[in-house]
Amino acid sequence: MNFATRLAAMSFIALTCWAVPVSAQQAPPPDLPPPQRQPSPNTYGPDELVGAGHKFFGNVSRGLASVIERAVSQWGLPNGYVLGEEGSGAFVAGLRYGEGTLYTKNAGDLRVYWQGPSVGFDWGGDGARTMTLVYNLPATSAIYQRFAGIDGSAYIIGGFGMTALTANNIVLVPIRSGLGLRLGANIGYLKYTPHATWNPF
């Protein structure tokens, strides 16, 4: 079953269970840790990230360097990144599902899946390739948790959007490129898991 088929099936089933109160879906994000500015053997520099992103995004990557430069200036140098594919759609309330691979320099590669609701003032849907910069990850298994944040997707830099989510001092910065219209800020979380699941909660 391909990604699009799984996404459609998961979205249908999850929407039938959309009775969870909004207050139970989200929690205030913690304060962001200070960014790591100094390079280390386990972090990725801007040139490495741009190179990986160019290979992944291909001919839509003209604005990628600018987005990565902004991310590094705000959050420093990541010690991992995820390349994957996701789909989402929302009108006041929506769902997001994705799958990809976490890359690290010192702990190998790891298959990951993510899902979660998004609640806010946005409209439409998108199917996007996603590059997520990962900061302060103490171990690869630490990515398997919920990450909360403000996810305001406005593709304003060469067709790319950049957001941030946090949990337990770990920061994720998804950089998205894809089809669809998503305006405003939608507030929710993403739950990362080792296996695909139909439950976004």
N, C-alpha and C positions, 0 to 999 in steps of 0.2 A: 504494500500500500504506500503510495507516494505521499510527500508532505502535504500537498494540497488536499488530498482525500482525507488524510488523518485530521487536518485542521478543520475541515467541514464537519466531520463526524464528531470531533471533540466539542466544537462550538455548539452544535445542535443539542448534545446531551447536557452540556454545562448550562445552556440557557434554560433548559427545563428545570434546573435546580436553582434558579436565580432568586432565591428567597432569603439569602443571607443578608442581614442588616448591613448598611453601609458602614456603620461604626465598627462592625466586626471584621471588615475587609481591610482596614488600614490602621496604621499607628503612626504617630509623629516620628519622622526620621531623626536619628541621633545627629549630634554635631559631627561635621566632617573632620577627620584627622588631618594634621598638617601634611602638606604634600612632600614627597621625597624628591628633592631636587638633584642630589648627587647620584651619578650612575654607579651601579654595582654589577658584579658578574651575573646577577639574577634578574636585572631589570632590562627593559627594552628602550632603546633610544628612539628619537623621532624618525631617523632614517630607516631603522629596521621596521617600524610600524608602517611608515608610508610604503615601503617596499612590499610588505605583506598585504597591505590594503590594496595596492595597485593590482597585484596578481589576482586578488579576490574579487574586487569590484569591476575590474576591466575598464571598458571605455566610458564608464560613468564616474571615473575617479578624479576628474580634474580639480574638484574642490576639496579632495581628501586631505591634502597637505595642510591647507588652512585650518581645517577642523581639528586635525591632530595637534597642530601647533597651539591652538587655543586650549585644547584639553591638557596638554603638557604644561602650559603656563598656569593653569588653574589647579591641577591635581598632581603635577609632577610626573615621574617616570613609573609606568606600570610594571609589575612583575609577572604579568600574564595577559593574554587576550583571547577572546572567543571569536571565531568566525562561524557564522551560521545563517539561518534563514528563519524568518518569522512572518506571521500574518496576524492581522488584528482588524477590528472594525468596531465603531462605537457610535451610538447616538444617545448621549447622556450616560449610558452605561455600556461597557463593551468587554471584550475578551481579547487576550493576546496569548499566542502559543508560538514556541520556537524550538529549534534544535540546532546543535552545532558542536564544535570541538574546542576545548580549552587548551591553549598552548602555553607551556612554561619552559624555562631554560634548565631548571634543576629537578623537575619532578615529572617530566614526560608530558604526554598528551592525554586528554580525558574527554570522553563523549558526555555532553550535558544536554538537558532539556529544560525549558522554562515555560511557565504558564502563569496566568493571573488575570484578575479583573482590572479594569481601569474605569474610574468614575470621574466625570468632569464635563467640561464644555467643549467637546470636540465633535466632529462629524465626519462620516465617511469610513473608509477602510483602506488598508494598504497591505501589500505583500512586499516584503523588503529583505534584501541581504543586510546583515547586521554585523558590525565589528564592535565588540565590546572590550574596552580597556579595563583591566582588573588591577586594583591597587591594594596593597597590604594583605595579600592572601597568604596566611601562614602555612596552609597545606591545601592540596587540591580538593580534598573532601570538604573543606570549609565553605566552598561555593554552594553546597547543598543546604540552602536556607532561604528565608524570605528577605527580599531587599525592598525597602520602602523609599519613596521619594516623589518629587514632582516631575512628571514626564510631559513636558510641553513640546510637542513636535511641530516645528515650523521649519520647513526645508529652505533655509535662507542663505546657505553657503554652498553654492554650486550643486544644489540638489541633495544636500546632506543635512541631517538633523542630529543634534547632540543633546543628551540628557544625563542625569546622574541619579543613582540609587545607592543607599548605604545600609549596612547592617554590621554590628559588632566590629566597627573600625575598618571594615572592608568597603571599598568604594567601587562601584561598577559604572562605567561611562559608555552606554550604548551609542554608537554612531550608525545612523540608519540611512539607507538610500533605497527608494522604491516608489511604487505607484501609490496613488491615493491622496486624499485631502484630509489633513488632520489639523484643526485650528484650535488655539487656546491651550489651556493647561489641563491635563487630566491627571488626577491624583489616584494612585493605587499602589500596587506592589507587583513584583515578579518573584515567583517561587522557583528556584532551581532544584532539579531532581536528577538522579542517576538513570532513571527510566522514564519513558513517555507515560503520561497519565492524563486522564480525561477530567480530573478534578482540579480546577484552578484555585481552590481554597486550601 
